[in-house]
């Protein structure tokens, strides 16, 4: 068996771990797919490049409210797609070459544990003093009778299709459904969303979720409280039988997109054989320093947590690198402030407690809400549906949570994230900071003052 100081399993965030600080280690990295992982190849980066094109199309259509009359010619799907992947696809080969030129062994076959700290890769067995498990996740595909009889798509494949479909059925109502519903709807596809819950984006604050569901229902056909019971091919289309509030119906479309969640790849890794403890969802159990149940084995990102957020994985990577290099000064990450955004239309961003969570757990709170329409820039936008919502502790004056639905939400929420992280009160951020007039950030200021 070949022995290393460090073996990294997974070349998404795991590849980012390998900086010059670890250059004195004899290192191997194992990646049976593409360097860059989900984020670069099938997730955050390409999807947001598609979202940008969708936003441009939607903005042009909406410009008539400002007195600007524009029209959209049919979207050139292949040009949009090729702009994205012509930049992304070459990065895998260059990343592999770079690692090998810098004396890191790269294994391109799938790896699995055959014992604690012993991995089988193809015909080889390799071991190391230290392992970092960063094998990521993949789309979770539900068992629906007949699904295997049609060429359905997931987030892994939908961005690579050759032709823009005339119609699409989306199974699921989470952030992937919301983003791709926006993209294909903006490009002219007739979108039907089938959601088992009573609203879309159920994990968001209920007020945000309800507003988004209302707005999405204006753009798409949205079936709530509904589930797919069977799927079958029908000519060149896909037929999906759906049972819901109004009985059973059969939907037909050119394309079926399944986005009903994701699952960690720890089963493929045979993590249990490697002595690693798993939670009920298949994530590797770690402490706040990202140590696993096996000494010398660390785990991070989608393999180890439920966030599925690249910015969280980046923070974890920095933390694990420090802890490997400085075992006498182990740092922890508490994950108390884990923001996220949904790049749909309208954009959504959130951090901290939702109002329903606060009520469910008996947490005392107050709420400040302000509509974009209450600000000068909101007037300029002619925006009548967007808002900022902030929850605060009435005694400590701390910001407990913030939720924004509307243009630039992912940017507007950043000062609130920083305030929560640094322990600043709502009073300090609302009263002691100047907000540029007439910038859109005034809506955050006004929500803080209302709180």
C-alpha positions in Angstrom: 0.0 0.0 0.0 1.1 3.5 -0.8 1.2 5.7 2.3 0.7 9.5 2.4 0.8 12.2 5.0 -2.6 13.5 3.7 -5.3 12.1 1.4 -8.2 14.4 0.3 -11.3 12.6 -0.9 -13.1 14.9 -3.2 -11.8 17.8 -5.4 -14.6 20.3 -4.9 -13.9 22.2 -1.7 -11.4 19.6 -1.0 -9.2 20.9 -3.8 -9.2 24.3 -2.2 -7.7 22.8 1.0 -4.4 22.2 -0.8 -2.5 25.5 -0.5 1.2 26.1 -0.2 0.9 25.8 3.6 0.5 22.1 3.1 3.2 21.8 0.5 5.5 19.9 2.9 3.0 17.0 3.1 3.1 14.0 0.8 -0.4 14.4 -0.6 -2.9 12.6 -2.8 -6.3 13.8 -4.0 -9.0 11.5 -5.2 -11.7 12.7 -7.6 -13.6 10.3 -9.9 -15.6 13.1 -11.5 -14.6 16.7 -12.2 -12.3 19.0 -10.2 -14.4 21.9 -8.8 -17.2 19.6 -7.6 -20.9 20.4 -7.7 -20.4 24.2 -7.3 -18.3 24.8 -10.3 -19.6 22.1 -12.7 -23.3 21.5 -11.9 -24.3 24.0 -9.2 -23.8 27.5 -8.0 -21.6 29.0 -10.7 -23.2 27.7 -13.9 -26.7 28.0 -12.6 -26.1 31.7 -11.6 -24.7 32.4 -15.1 -28.0 31.0 -16.5 -29.9 33.1 -13.9 -28.1 36.3 -15.1 -29.3 35.6 -18.6 -32.8 35.0 -17.3 -32.8 38.2 -15.3 -31.8 40.1 -18.5 -34.7 38.7 -20.4 -37.2 39.4 -17.5 -35.8 42.9 -17.0 -36.4 43.7 -20.7 -40.0 42.4 -20.6 -40.7 44.4 -17.4 -39.1 47.7 -18.6 -42.5 48.9 -20.0 -43.5 49.8 -16.4 -40.7 52.5 -16.7 -41.9 53.6 -20.1 -39.2 51.6 -22.0 -40.7 49.4 -24.5 -38.6 46.4 -25.4 -39.2 43.0 -26.9 -37.3 39.7 -26.6 -36.5 37.6 -29.6 -36.4 33.8 -29.0 -33.6 33.1 -26.6 -30.6 31.4 -28.2 -30.3 28.6 -25.7 -27.1 27.1 -27.2 -25.3 30.4 -27.1 -26.4 30.9 -23.4 -25.3 27.4 -22.6 -22.0 27.4 -24.4 -21.0 30.8 -22.9 -21.3 29.1 -19.5 -19.5 25.8 -20.2 -16.9 27.1 -22.6 -15.5 28.8 -19.5 -16.1 26.0 -17.0 -15.2 22.9 -18.9 -11.5 23.6 -19.5 -10.9 24.1 -15.8 -10.9 20.4 -14.8 -7.9 19.5 -17.0 -5.9 22.5 -15.9 -6.6 21.8 -12.3 -5.4 18.1 -12.6 -2.3 19.2 -14.4 -1.6 21.9 -11.8 -1.8 19.4 -8.9 0.4 16.8 -10.6 3.0 19.5 -11.6 3.1 20.4 -7.9 3.9 16.8 -6.8 0.4 15.9 -5.6 -0.8 12.5 -6.7 -4.2 12.6 -8.4 -6.4 9.5 -8.5 -9.4 9.6 -10.9 -11.2 6.4 -10.0 -13.9 6.1 -7.3 -12.6 5.5 -3.8 -14.1 3.6 -0.9 -13.0 2.6 2.6 -12.1 -1.0 3.2 -11.0 -0.2 6.8 -10.4 2.9 8.9 -7.9 5.1 7.1 -7.5 2.5 4.3 -9.0 3.4 0.9 -9.4 1.3 -2.3 -9.0 3.3 -5.5 -9.2 1.2 -8.6 -6.6 -1.6 -8.2 -4.7 0.3 -5.5 -5.0 0.6 -1.8 -3.7 3.8 -0.2 -3.4 5.0 3.4 -2.6 8.2 5.2 -2.0 9.7 8.6 -4.6 12.3 7.8 -7.8 12.1 5.7 -10.1 14.9 4.7 -13.5 13.6 3.4 -15.1 16.1 1.1 -17.1 13.8 -1.3 -20.1 16.1 -1.7 -23.6 15.2 -2.5 -25.8 14.3 -5.5 -29.5 14.7 -6.5 -31.9 12.5 -4.5 -34.3 10.8 -6.9 -37.6 9.6 -5.4 -39.1 6.3 -6.2 -42.0 7.1 -8.6 -43.4 4.2 -10.7 -42.3 4.6 -14.3 -39.7 7.3 -13.7 -36.9 5.0 -15.0 -38.9 4.7 -18.3 -38.4 8.3 -19.3 -35.3 10.5 -19.9 -35.8 12.8 -16.9 -33.3 15.4 -15.8 -31.9 16.6 -12.5 -29.8 19.7 -11.6 -26.8 17.6 -12.8 -28.0 17.4 -16.4 -30.6 20.1 -17.1 -28.1 22.8 -18.0 -26.4 20.7 -20.7 -29.5 20.0 -22.8 -29.3 20.8 -26.5 -32.7 22.4 -27.1 -34.9 24.7 -25.0 -38.1 22.8 -24.2 -41.5 24.2 -25.0 -42.9 22.9 -21.8 -41.5 21.5 -18.5 -42.8 19.8 -15.4 -40.8 20.4 -12.3 -41.1 18.0 -9.3 -40.2 19.8 -6.1 -40.6 23.2 -4.6 -37.3 24.0 -3.1 -34.5 26.4 -4.1 -33.4 24.3 -7.2 -37.0 24.3 -8.5 -37.3 28.0 -7.8 -34.1 28.9 -9.7 -34.6 26.6 -12.7 -38.3 27.6 -12.9 -37.2 31.2 -13.2 -34.5 30.4 -15.8 -36.7 28.4 -18.1 -39.8 30.5 -17.6 -37.8 33.6 -18.5 -36.5 31.9 -21.6 -40.1 31.1 -22.8 -40.7 27.6 -21.5 -44.2 26.8 -20.1 -43.4 25.7 -16.6 -45.5 23.6 -14.2 -44.3 23.1 -10.7 -45.6 20.2 -8.6 -45.0 20.7 -4.9 -46.1 18.4 -2.0 -46.2 21.2 0.6 -48.7 24.1 0.9 -46.2 26.6 -0.3 -43.0 26.9 -2.3 -39.6 27.4 -0.5 -41.1 25.9 2.7 -37.8 26.4 4.7 -37.9 30.2 4.3 -39.7 32.5 6.7 -43.4 31.8 6.1 -44.1 35.4 5.1 -41.4 35.2 2.4 -42.5 31.8 1.3 -46.1 32.9 0.9 -45.1 36.0 -1.1 -42.8 34.0 -3.3 -45.5 31.3 -3.9 -48.0 34.1 -4.8 -45.5 35.6 -7.3 -44.4 32.3 -8.8 -48.0 31.4 -9.4 -48.4 34.4 -11.6 -45.5 33.2 -13.8 -46.0 29.4 -13.7 -48.7 26.8 -13.2 -48.1 25.8 -9.5 -49.8 22.8 -8.0 -49.6 22.8 -4.2 -50.3 19.8 -2.0 -49.7 17.6 -4.9 -47.5 14.6 -5.6 -46.5 12.6 -8.7 -47.8 9.0 -8.5 -46.5 7.7 -11.8 -44.6 8.7 -14.9 -44.7 7.3 -18.5 -43.5 8.3 -21.9 -46.2 9.6 -24.3 -45.0 10.1 -27.9 -42.1 12.5 -27.7 -43.3 13.9 -24.3 -43.5 12.9 -20.7 -46.8 12.2 -18.9 -46.9 12.6 -15.1 -49.9 11.5 -13.1 -50.4 13.9 -10.2 -52.7 13.4 -7.2 -53.5 16.5 -5.2 -56.2 18.7 -3.6 -58.5 18.5 -6.7 -58.1 14.8 -7.3 -56.0 13.1 -10.0 -54.8 14.6 -13.2 -52.3 13.8 -16.0 -49.8 16.5 -16.9 -47.8 16.4 -20.2 -44.6 18.2 -21.1 -41.6 18.0 -23.3 -39.2 17.6 -20.3 -39.3 16.4 -16.7 -37.0 18.0 -14.1 -36.7 16.2 -10.8 -35.4 18.4 -8.0 -36.6 16.8 -4.7 -33.5 17.3 -2.6 -29.9 16.0 -2.4 -28.1 13.2 -0.6 -24.5 12.9 0.7 -22.2 10.6 -1.3 -21.1 8.8 1.9 -22.8 5.6 0.8 -20.5 5.4 -2.2 -17.6 6.0 0.0 -18.6 3.1 2.3 -18.1 5.5 5.2 -19.3 3.0 7.8 -16.6 0.5 6.8 -14.1 3.3 7.4 -15.3 3.6 11.0 -17.1 6.9 10.4 -20.3 7.6 12.3 -23.2 8.9 10.3 -26.4 10.7 11.2 -29.9 9.6 10.1 -29.5 11.4 6.8 -26.1 9.8 5.9 -23.9 12.8 6.8 -20.7 12.1 8.6 -20.9 13.1 12.2 -18.3 15.7 13.3 -17.6 18.0 16.2 -17.4 21.8 15.7 -13.8 21.4 14.6 -14.9 19.0 11.9 -13.1 16.0 13.5 -14.9 12.7 12.9 -15.2 9.6 15.0 -11.8 8.3 13.6 -8.7 10.2 14.8 -6.9 11.9 12.0 -10.0 11.9 9.7 -11.8 15.2 9.1 -15.0 15.8 7.1 -16.6 18.9 5.6 -19.2 20.4 3.2 -22.1 18.4 1.9 -20.7 15.1 3.2 -20.8 16.4 6.8 -23.6 19.0 7.0 -27.1 19.9 5.8 -26.3 23.4 4.6 -25.4 22.7 1.0 -23.7 26.1 0.9 -20.4 26.8 -0.8 -19.6 29.8 1.4 -20.0 27.5 4.4 -17.8 24.9 2.8 -15.2 27.6 2.1 -15.2 28.5 5.8 -14.9 24.9 6.8 -12.0 24.4 4.4 -10.0 27.2 6.0 -10.8 25.9 9.4 -9.8 22.3 8.7 -6.6 23.4 7.0 -5.7 25.4 10.1 -6.5 22.5 12.4 -4.4 20.0 10.5 -1.4 22.4 10.6 -1.9 23.5 14.2 -3.2 20.5 16.3 -2.2 22.4 19.4 -4.6 25.3 18.5 -7.7 23.7 17.2 -10.4 26.1 16.1 -14.2 25.5 15.9 -17.0 26.8 13.8 -20.3 27.1 15.6 -22.5 27.7 12.4 -24.7 30.1 14.4 -24.9 32.5 11.5 -25.3 30.6 8.2 -26.8 32.9 5.6 -28.2 31.7 2.2 -29.8 33.1 -0.9 -32.1 31.8 -3.6 -31.3 33.3 -7.0 -34.8 33.2 -8.4 -37.1 36.0 -9.3 -37.6 37.8 -7.0 -34.3 37.1 -5.3 -34.4 35.9 -1.7 -31.9 36.0 1.1 -32.1 34.8 4.7 -30.1 34.5 7.9 -30.9 33.4 11.4 -34.3 32.7 12.9 -37.6 32.6 11.0 -40.7 33.8 12.7 -42.2 30.3 12.7 -39.1 28.9 14.4 -39.2 31.6 17.1 -42.9 30.9 17.8 -42.4 27.1 17.8 -39.6 27.3 20.4 -41.1 30.1 22.5 -38.4 32.6 21.7 -39.4 36.2 22.6 -39.0 38.5 19.5 -40.1 41.6 17.8 -40.5 42.2 14.1 -39.6 45.1 11.8 -40.9 45.0 8.2 -40.4 47.5 5.5 -41.5 47.3 1.8 -39.2 48.4 -0.9 -42.0 50.7 -2.0 -41.4 52.7 1.2 -38.0 53.9 -0.1 -37.0 56.3 -2.9 -35.2 53.6 -4.9 -38.2 51.3 -4.5 -40.3 54.1 -6.1 -37.9 54.2 -9.0 -38.2 50.4 -9.4 -42.0 50.6 -9.3 -41.7 47.7 -6.9 -44.9 46.7 -5.0 -44.1 43.2 -3.7 -40.6 43.2 -2.1 -39.8 43.6 1.5 -37.2 43.3 4.3 -38.2 41.6 7.5 -36.0 41.6 10.6 -36.5 39.8 13.9 -34.9 41.2 17.1 -34.6 40.3 20.8 -36.6 42.9 22.7 -34.4 42.7 25.8 -30.9 42.2 24.4 -31.6 44.3 21.2 -29.8 41.6 19.1 -30.8 40.8 15.6 -32.1 37.2 15.6 -32.9 36.8 11.9 -33.3 38.7 8.7 -35.3 37.8 5.5 -35.4 39.7 2.3 -37.4 39.1 -0.9 -36.7 41.4 -3.8 -34.0 42.8 -6.1 -30.4 42.6 -4.8 -31.6 40.6 -1.7 -28.3 38.6 -1.5 -26.4 41.9 -1.4 -28.7 43.9 0.9 -28.6 41.3 3.6 -24.8 41.4 4.1 -24.6 44.2 6.7 -27.2 42.3 8.8 -25.1 39.2 8.5 -22.0 41.1 9.7 -24.0 42.7 12.5 -25.2 39.3 13.8 -21.7 37.8 13.5 -20.1 40.7 15.3 -22.7 41.0 18.0 -23.9 44.5 17.1 -27.4 45.4 18.2 -30.3 46.5 16.0 -29.9 50.0 17.5 -26.3 50.3 16.5 -26.8 49.1 13.0 -30.0 51.1 12.5 -29.2 54.4 14.2 -25.5 54.7 14.3 -24.8 53.9 10.6 -25.4 56.3 7.7 -27.2 54.7 4.7 -26.7 56.3 1.4 -29.8 58.1 0.0 -31.4 57.2 -2.3 -29.8 53.7 -2.5 -31.8 50.6 -2.0 -30.0 49.9 1.3 -32.4 52.4 2.9 -35.0 49.7 3.1 -32.7 47.8 5.4 -32.3 50.9 7.5 -36.0 51.5 7.7 -36.7 47.9 8.7 -34.1 48.3 11.5 -35.7 51.5 12.7 -39.1 49.9 12.7 -37.7 47.1 14.8 
